[in-house]
Amino acid sequence: MSLSPLEHDRRYGELDQVIRAHAGQPADDTPDKPSQALTAYLRQTWHTRPWALAVAERQLREYADSPPGRLRLRLGEFYAIPDVGLPEGEIQQWLYRLADHIRHSIEQGEVPPPAVPATHWEWHARFPELGQFLGGWFSQDMPDEFDDHDAAVDDYRTTTDRHLVARLVGELRELLALSLDESDYAVAVAELGMEVDPPAPYSPSGWLALAAERLTSPHREAGPGTPPPGHPPVKR
């Protein structure tokens, strides 16, 4: 019998976040130094959900103590660790190493200093609504679905709950406040799901500022036939 969502989150939910933080990153945590991926997880989680660190440490250690057999994995009764680039025989010690680093961070109060997101996971953990916006409305299909970038921004605004729109504006301003180089803004929007170029003549940061302004400018109330507030599915 496969795990229910409730049981999955109760037993493996935060472990899954740690593993997802390593997606696309080398699992090169050593006994003396956490990997870039684990450092990004620690930085973001300390900032937003510090209580979850103890949960992650416990779930990692419990999983390593009692790794599931192949049959139970095949039946979906246990969380299956995805391929992280390590031989199967090294996974258990790697999980203990992650748990040790997290425990050390908690017990010693060692918090990674604020920094620009270093991994794909961290970009989305820090800017979740911006990831929804760019990945959902500015995928490679955008030119087929909207007349231009302004039309896509307006569609997001009129089909999304105003509280989420406000959250997006805050995330846009937070990203702009980092004062990155333009090449780094190009990396940021790509990591967050944007698959089309900003409209001419705007740079990535210039267009982000324009989008924030458009989202906060007065507009007419939606008329009959407008979809209800909420997120449409992310277009991929």
For each residue, the residues with C-beta under 8 A, 3 or more apart:
1: 75 76 77
2: 75 76 77
3: 7 8 11 12 76 77 78 79
4: 7 8
5: 8 9
6: 9 10
7: 3 4 10 11
8: 3 4 5 11 12 13 16 79
9: 5 6 12 13
10: 6 7 13
11: 3 7 8 59 79
12: 3 8 9 15 16 59 63 79
13: 8 9 10 16 17 55 59
14: 17 18 52 55 56 59
15: 12 18 19 56 59 60 63 79
16: 8 12 13 19 20 79
17: 13 14 20 21 41 45 52 56
18: 14 15 21 22 38 41 56 60 98 102
19: 15 16 22 23 81 82 84
20: 16 17 23 121
21: 17 18 25 37 38 40 41 119 121 122 125
22: 18 19 25 27 35 37 38 84 121
23: 19 20 82 120 121
24: 119 120
25: 21 22 35 36 37 119 121
26: 35 36 37 85
27: 22 35 37 84 85 86 94
28: 35
29: 33 34 35 38 94 97 98 101
30: 33 97
31: 97 100
32:
33: 29 30
34: 29 38 39 42 98 101
35: 22 25 26 27 28 29 38 39
36: 25 26 39 40 118 119
37: 21 22 25 26 27 40 41 119 121
38: 18 21 22 29 34 35 41 42 98 101 102
39: 34 35 36 42 43 112 118
40: 21 36 37 43 44 112 117 118 119 121 122
41: 17 18 21 37 38 44 45 121 122
42: 34 38 39 45 46 53 101 102 105 111 112
43: 39 40 46 47 111 112 113 114 115 122
44: 40 41 47 48 117 122 125 126
45: 17 41 42 48 49 50 52 53 56
46: 42 43 50 53 105 111 112
47: 43 44 50 114
48: 44 45 125
49: 45 52 53
50: 45 46 47 53
51: 54 55
52: 14 17 45 49 55 56
53: 42 45 46 49 50 56 57 102 105 106
54: 51 57 58 106
55: 13 14 51 52 58 59
56: 14 15 17 18 45 52 53 59 60 99 102
57: 53 54 60 61 99 102 103 106
58: 54 55 61 62
59: 11 12 13 14 15 55 56 62 63
60: 15 18 56 57 63 64 95 96 98 99 102
61: 57 58 64 65 95 96 99
62: 58 59 65 66
63: 12 15 59 60 66 67 79 95
64: 60 61 67 92 93 95 96 99
65: 61 62
66: 62 63
67: 63 64 91 92
68: 72 73 77 78 79
69: 72 73
70: 73 74
71: 74 75
72: 68 69 75 77 78
73: 68 69 70 76 77 78 80
74: 70 71
75: 1 2 71 72
76: 1 2 3 73
77: 1 2 3 68 72 73
78: 3 68 72 73
79: 3 8 11 12 15 16 63 68
80: 73
81: 19 84 91 95
82: 19 23
83:
84: 19 22 27 81 91 94
85: 26 27
86: 27 90 91 94
87: 90 91
88: 91
89: 92
90: 86 87 93 94
91: 67 81 84 86 87 88 94 95
92: 64 67 89 95 96
93: 64 90 96 97
94: 27 29 84 86 90 91 97 98
95: 60 61 63 64 81 91 92 98 99
96: 60 61 64 92 93 99 100
97: 29 30 31 93 94 100 101
98: 18 29 34 38 60 94 95 101 102
99: 56 57 60 61 64 95 96 102 103
100: 31 96 97 103 104
101: 29 34 38 42 97 98 104 105
102: 18 38 42 53 56 57 60 98 99 105 106
103: 57 99 100 106 107
104: 100 101 107 108 110
105: 42 46 53 101 102 108 109 110 111
106: 53 54 57 102 103 109
107: 103 104
108: 104 105
109: 105 106
110: 104 105
111: 42 43 46 105
112: 39 40 42 43 46 115
113: 43
114: 43 47
115: 43 112 118
116: 178 180 184
117: 40 44 122 123 125 126 127 188 191
118: 36 39 40 115 122
119: 21 24 25 36 37 40 122 123
120: 23 24 123 124 191
121: 20 21 22 23 25 37 40 41 124 125
122: 21 40 41 43 44 117 118 119 125 126
123: 117 119 120 126 127 131 188 191 192
124: 120 121 127 128 131 191 192
125: 21 44 48 117 121 122 128
126: 44 117 122 123
127: 117 123 124 130 131 171 174 175 192
128: 124 125 131 132 171
129: 132 133 164 167 168 171
130: 127 133 134 168 171 172 175 192
131: 123 124 127 128 134 135 192 193
132: 128 129 135 136 164 168 231 234
133: 129 130 136 137 138 156 168
134: 130 131 137 138 189 192 193 194
135: 131 132 138 139 192 193 194 234 235 236
136: 132 133 139 156 193 231 232 233 234 235
137: 133 134 142 146 152 153 155 156 235
138: 133 134 135 142 149 152 193 194 195 196
139: 135 136 142 193 195 196 235 236
140: 195 196
141: 144 145 235
142: 137 138 139 145 146 149 152 195 196
143: 146 196
144: 141
145: 141 142 152 235
146: 137 142 143 149 151 152 155
147: 151
148: 151 152 199
149: 138 142 146 152 153 196 198 199 207 211
150: 153 154 214
151: 146 147 148 154 155
152: 137 138 142 145 146 148 149 155 156
153: 137 149 150 156 157 211 214 215
154: 150 151 157 158 214 219
155: 137 146 151 152 158 159
156: 133 136 137 152 153 159 160 165 168 215
157: 153 154 160 165 214 215 219
158: 154 155 219 222 226 227
159: 155 156 226 227 229 230 232
160: 156 157 164 165 168 229 230 231
161: 164 165 229 230
162: 165 166 229
163: 166 167
164: 129 132 160 161 167 168 231
165: 156 157 160 161 162 168 169 215
166: 162 163 169 170
167: 129 163 164 170 171
168: 129 130 132 133 156 160 164 165 171 172 215
169: 165 166 172 173 212 215 216
170: 166 167 173 174
171: 127 128 129 130 167 168 174 175
172: 130 168 169 175 176 208 209 211 212 215
173: 169 170 176 177 212
174: 127 170 171 177 178
175: 127 130 171 172 178 185 188 208
176: 172 173 179 205 208 209 212
177: 173 174
178: 116 174 175
179: 176
180: 116 184 185 188 205
181: 184 185
182: 185 186 203 204 205
183: 186 187
184: 116 180 181 187 188
185: 175 180 181 182 188 189 203 204 205 208
186: 182 183 189 190 204
187: 183 184 190 191
188: 117 123 175 180 184 185 191 192 204
189: 134 185 186 192 194 198 204 208
190: 186 187 193 194 195
191: 117 120 123 124 187 188
192: 123 124 127 130 131 134 135 188 189
193: 131 134 135 136 138 139 190 234
194: 134 135 138 189 190
195: 138 139 140 142 190
196: 138 139 140 142 143 149
197:
198: 149 189 202 203 204 206 207
199: 148 149 202 207
200:
201:
202: 198 199 206 207 210
203: 182 185 198 206 207
204: 182 185 186 188 189 198 207 208
205: 176 180 182 185 208 209
206: 198 202 203 209 210
207: 149 198 199 202 203 204 210 211
208: 172 175 176 185 189 204 205 211 212
209: 172 176 205 206 212 213
210: 202 206 207 213 214
211: 149 153 172 207 208 214 215
212: 169 172 173 176 208 209 215 216
213: 209 210 216 217
214: 150 153 154 157 210 211 217
215: 153 156 157 165 168 169 172 211 212
216: 169 212 213
217: 213 214
218:
219: 154 157 158
220: 223
221:
222: 158 226
223: 220 226
224:
225:
226: 158 159 222 223
227: 158 159 232
228:
229: 159 160 161 162
230: 159 160 161
231: 132 136 160 164 234
232: 136 159 227 235
233: 136
234: 132 135 136 193 231
235: 135 136 137 139 141 145 232
236: 135 139
